[in-house]
Amino acid sequence: MTSFLIIDDHPLFREALGNAVRLALPEARIFEAMSIGDALHILSAGEGIDLALLDLSLPDATGFSGFLRLREAYPRLPVAIVSSEEDQHVVREALALGAAGYLPKSTSKRELAQSIEGVLSGSVSVPKDFVATPRRRADASKAIEVMLRELTPQQLRVLDLLRRGYPNRQIAQELQLAESTVKAHITEILRKLGLFSRNKAIIEIGKMELPDPRSRPHARVDRGRPQ
């Protein structure tokens, strides 16, 4: 059963977001917190949260401070930001810091549900009107080739299976990983490469030659925390 932690101090929006979660996954378990302190208390109880949905504006957090506290305490926890702030600079900063997605509060319930499903599959959800920093095609390909060298050996293995069309469950079986770990790796891979969906990754990486994981320094089977 998939478990969510909704962190928002407005009861009406917690309810609305909970409805979007249930639209995506009717059997989901949902925990609610009104502050970062509440969220950390719930997480410390070991409830096995699969995805946190975080509002940036909370009584005990300003800007990205709450997000960073969660990332520091639980680095493997996927955190998607759900905010009324839609400035593209804020979205870019959130993604650069490692957010699993950025969901505007103005998004409809059905669109929120679709975004949540995408995040759970490993994609990085962004607003419909979000424009990544534009790059010429050649420059974009060169940048991806450079960033491929920054992936860990395990991330390279995951990416190789991803571009061959393997679903998360099969990637997990092939690499003897938990499916949640595979999802976390995919989110981190997409973030590092500046891509926002697995389909985009398949298209962009499909014809590139990946570095050999065995040739990487400290190459090891990193089955734990994605880096």
N, C-alpha and C positions, 0 to 999 in steps of 0.2 A: 504494500500500500504506500503510495507517494504521500509525503508529509511536507506541508508548507508552513512557513512562519511569516505572518503579515505584521509588519512593524509600522504602525501609523497611529497618531493620537486622535484621529477623528473617527468616531464610531460609525458614522454613515458611510465613510469611504472604506473602512475595514469590511463593512457588510457588503458593499458593492464589489470590492476586490474578491471577497470570499465567494460571491456568486459567480464571478468570472472564473475562478479556480474550479468551482464545481461544474461549470459548463464544460470546461476542458477535461476534468477528471472527476466524475460524480462521486467516486468512492474515496476521494482524497481526505486525509486528516489535515485539519487546519488549526494552527495555534496562533494566538494573537498577542501582540505586545504593544504598549503605548509609548515605550521609550527604549533606548539602547540598553539601559540597565535591565529592564524587564526581559528584553530579548536575550541578553547574556545569561540571565537566570534560567530561562527556558532551555537554552542550548546546553547549559551545564548539566541539565538533568538527563542528557543523553537520549533525547527523543528521536534521533536519526532524521533530522530535517534534510530534505532533498533540495529545497530552494527557499531562500528568504526573499521577500518582496519588501523593499525598504523605501519609506518616504524620507527625503532629505531634511525636511523641516520637523524637528522633534524637540521636546522640552529640554533634553540633555545633549543636543547635538546641533552644530551649525555647519553649513556647507557639507563637505565630505568627511567631517570628523567622525560621525557615527559609522559611516561605511568603513573607514580605515580602522576603527576599533574592532569591528566585526572581522575584518580581514586579518588583523593581527592575532586575534584570539582564535579564529577558526579559518585558517587559510584555505582549506579545502571546501568550504561551504560556498556554493554558488549564490551570489547576491545580485538580484536585479533591482534597479532603482525605479520606483514609480513616483513621479513627481509632477507638480503643476508647472515647474520651470521647464520651458521648452527651448531656451537659448541653445543654439548649436554648439557654441563654445563649451557650455556646461556638459552637453552630451559627449563631446569629444574628450573632455577631461575625465568624465566618468568611465568611458571605455578604456582610456589610457591607464587608468588606475586599476583596471581589471574587472569592472562590472560585467555581469553575465548578460546584461541588456539594459535598455533605458526605455521605459514605458510611460508616455505622457498620461496624466490623469484625464485628459480630454478624450482619450481613446474609448471607443464603444466597448461594451461588455464582450461582444463576440470577437472583436479585434484583440482585446486583452487576452481572451482565452486562447486565440491562435498564437499570440506572442508567447504566452506561457508554455504552450505545447512545443514551440520552437526552441525555447531556452532549455527545456527538459531534454530535448534531443541533442543538445550541444551547440545549436546555433546561437549567435549573438543578436538579440532583437534590438532594432533601432526604430525611431519614428519614421513614418512614411515619407516625410519631407526632408529627412536627414541627408546631407550631402557630405560625403567624406572629402578630405582635402584632395582636390582634383590633381591628377598626375597624367602625363602623356602615357600612352600604352607601353612604349618601350621603357620609360622610367619606372612605371608600375611593375613591370615584369622583373626589371633589374632589382628593384627594392625587395620584391618577394624572394628572389634568389639569395640576396644578402641575408634576409631574415630567416631563411631556411637553415642557415648555419647556426642560428641562435637557438634552434629547437633542441630539446634533450633527446638522447637516443630513443627513449620510449615514445616521445611525441612523434618522432620520425616514423617509428613502426606503426603507430596509430594512423598517421597521415597517409602512409602508403596503403593501408587497408581501406581507409576512408575513400581515397580517390579511385580504388578499384570497385567501389560500390557496396562494400560490406556494411550492413546495419550495425548499430552499436552492440547488440547482443552477440553477433558473430565475432566482432572485433574483440569483445571481452573473452569469448571462448578461445580464440586463436592466441591471445597474449596472456591468458590465464589471469585476467584482471576482473575486478568487480565492475559491473556495468556503470555504476555511479562514477567510478574512477575514469572510465572511458569518456563519459560525458564531460567530466571536468577537464580532461586532456584536450578534447575537441574545442571546448570553449577557449582554453588558453592558446591553442594553436591558431584559431581564427583571430583572436585578439592580437597576437604577435605579428601575424601576417597582414593585418589590416583588412580582413575579409569578414563578412557578416552573415554568411550562410554556408552550409556544407555544399550546396549546389555550386555556389560561386568558387569554393575551394577546389571542387572537382574540375571545373572548367579551367581555372587559372593554373592549377598544379598538374593537370592531366598529362601534359606533354613535357614537363620539366623532369630533369634527372635529380632525384633526391640524394642528399649526402648519405653515405653508408653509415648506419648507426654504430657499426663496430669500429669505424675509424675516428669516432668522436673521442675527445679526451674524457676520461672517467666513464667510458661507455659501460653501462651496467643495466640490469633489468630493474628499472626504478618503478616498482609496483606500488609504491605508496603515493605520497603527495605529488601532484603534478607541479612542474616548475616552469 
